[in-house]
Amino acid sequence: MKEPGINADQLREYETRLLQMRAALTSLEDVRKAGSAVVELDQTRAGRLSRMDALQMQAMAKAGRERAALELRRIEAALARIRNGTFGECAQCAEPIAAQRLASHPAVTMCVSCTQALERR
């Protein structure tokens, strides 16, 4: 079943873009892992400020990994919606999501109206 307003060519474009986004996020995972290595507390190897800086960098790397993991889940869900024929449909009201919204970020799950309603809560 084709989504209202989304043709097969557009679906392929969205799928390609989502796959590229997924590849970019997974390629950054190695960099994030390196930045979140355990910080040694050996004062003979690094001073207190260096350890504090390393702890801050570790926390930032962890937060980045968490954001990337969330985005990967969103991308995988969007790819699943393409496969099951519900891509471009709002998860709340089942109305079509605006083309500009999907073009901006193809992993979105809700239309603008439902997103605004959710944010007002």
Buried (B, 14 or more C-beta within 10 A) or exposed (E): EEBEEBEEEBBEBBBEBBEEBBEEBEEEBEEBEEBBEEBEEEEEEBEEEEBEEBEEBBEEBEEBBEEBEEBBEBBEBBBEBBEEEBBBBBBBEEBBBBEEBBEEBBBBBBBEEBBEEEEEE
